[in-house]
Amino acid sequence: MLIKVLKSKLHRARVTDARLHYPGSIEIDEHLMQAAGIAAYESVIVADLNNGNRLETYVVPAQGGSGKIGILGAAARLVKPRDIVIIMGFCQCTPEEAATLKPKVVVLDENNEIVNQE
């Protein structure tokens, strides 16, 4: 049996822009993706701390060092620029693997700079 377990998280990311008329996804600074262990086109869940909305989408890389967290497509109706979000990636593993898995957690400041990594 496999279970779905948190493997990576960008905590308190600030949304830098939202573009409605774009094929749906979330654009993330590729340096932040690497720090959290999130792959290009990986499925993620985004939780908006400002309004409680949650959505599932996939990640496209933004220029490294840009600090960009862009909401693209229909999700732009749920998450607005300057909102603070948690971006979570998951994996499938056995309960035995889950017992030893330590998720990569990257905490960001208001400028999407890393302030803590676990």
C-alpha positions as CSV (number, residue, x, y, z in Angstrom):
1,M,0.0,0.0,0.0
2,L,1.1,3.5,-0.8
3,I,0.2,6.7,1.1
4,K,0.5,10.3,0.0
5,V,3.0,12.2,2.2
6,L,4.3,15.8,2.2
7,K,7.8,15.9,0.6
8,S,8.3,19.7,0.2
9,K,6.9,23.0,1.2
10,L,7.5,26.7,0.4
11,H,6.1,28.3,3.6
12,R,4.7,31.9,3.5
13,A,5.6,32.7,-0.1
14,R,4.2,36.1,-1.3
15,V,2.4,36.1,-4.6
16,T,4.1,38.6,-6.9
17,D,1.5,38.6,-9.7
18,A,-1.6,36.8,-11.1
19,R,-2.5,36.5,-14.8
20,L,-5.9,35.2,-15.6
21,H,-5.5,34.7,-19.3
22,Y,-2.7,32.2,-19.3
23,P,-2.8,28.3,-19.4
24,G,-3.2,27.4,-15.7
25,S,-0.2,26.8,-13.4
26,I,1.9,28.5,-10.8
27,E,5.2,30.1,-11.7
28,I,8.0,29.7,-9.0
29,D,11.5,31.1,-8.9
30,E,13.6,28.1,-9.9
31,H,16.1,28.7,-7.0
32,L,13.2,28.3,-4.6
33,M,12.0,25.2,-6.4
34,Q,15.5,23.6,-6.0
35,A,15.7,24.6,-2.4
36,A,12.4,22.8,-1.7
37,G,12.9,19.9,-4.0
38,I,10.0,20.8,-6.3
39,A,10.4,19.7,-9.9
40,A,9.2,21.5,-13.0
41,Y,5.6,20.5,-13.9
42,E,5.1,18.8,-10.6
43,S,1.6,18.9,-9.1
44,V,1.3,21.1,-6.0
45,I,-1.3,22.2,-3.7
46,V,-1.5,26.0,-2.9
47,A,-3.1,27.2,0.3
48,D,-3.8,31.0,0.5
49,L,-3.4,32.3,4.0
50,N,-5.3,35.5,3.2
51,N,-8.6,34.0,2.1
52,G,-8.4,30.2,2.9
53,N,-8.6,29.1,-0.8
54,R,-6.8,25.9,-1.7
55,L,-6.1,24.8,-5.2
56,E,-4.1,22.1,-7.1
57,T,-2.0,23.1,-10.1
58,Y,1.4,22.4,-11.6
59,V,4.7,24.3,-11.4
60,V,6.5,26.1,-14.2
61,P,9.9,27.5,-13.4
62,A,10.5,31.3,-13.3
63,Q,13.9,32.9,-13.6
64,G,16.2,32.0,-10.7
65,G,16.7,34.8,-8.2
66,S,13.6,36.7,-9.4
67,G,11.6,35.8,-6.2
68,K,8.6,35.3,-8.5
69,I,5.6,33.5,-7.3
70,G,3.0,33.9,-10.1
71,I,-0.5,32.6,-10.2
72,L,-1.5,31.8,-13.8
73,G,-4.9,30.9,-15.3
74,A,-8.2,30.3,-13.5
75,A,-6.4,30.2,-10.1
76,A,-5.9,34.0,-10.5
77,R,-9.6,34.3,-9.4
78,L,-8.7,32.6,-6.1
79,V,-5.3,34.0,-5.3
80,K,-4.3,37.7,-5.6
81,P,-0.9,39.5,-5.8
82,R,0.5,40.1,-2.3
83,D,-1.4,37.1,-0.8
84,I,0.7,34.8,1.4
85,V,0.6,31.2,0.3
86,I,1.9,27.8,1.3
87,I,3.0,25.6,-1.7
88,M,3.1,21.9,-1.0
89,G,4.5,19.0,-3.0
90,F,3.6,15.4,-2.1
91,C,5.0,11.9,-2.9
92,Q,3.6,8.4,-2.8
93,C,5.5,6.0,-0.5
94,T,5.0,3.0,1.7
95,P,4.2,3.6,5.4
96,E,7.7,2.3,6.2
97,E,9.3,4.9,3.9
98,A,7.0,7.6,5.3
99,A,8.3,6.9,8.8
100,T,11.8,8.1,7.8
101,L,10.8,10.8,5.3
102,K,11.7,14.3,6.4
103,P,10.0,16.9,4.2
104,K,12.1,19.8,2.9
105,V,10.5,23.0,4.4
106,V,11.7,26.4,3.1
107,V,10.4,29.4,5.0
108,L,10.3,32.7,3.1
109,D,10.2,36.4,4.1
110,E,8.0,39.1,2.5
111,N,10.4,39.3,-0.5
112,N,10.4,35.6,-1.1
113,E,14.0,35.3,0.3
114,I,14.8,32.1,2.2
115,V,15.0,32.7,6.0
116,N,15.0,29.1,7.1
117,Q,15.4,25.7,5.6
118,E,14.8,22.3,7.2
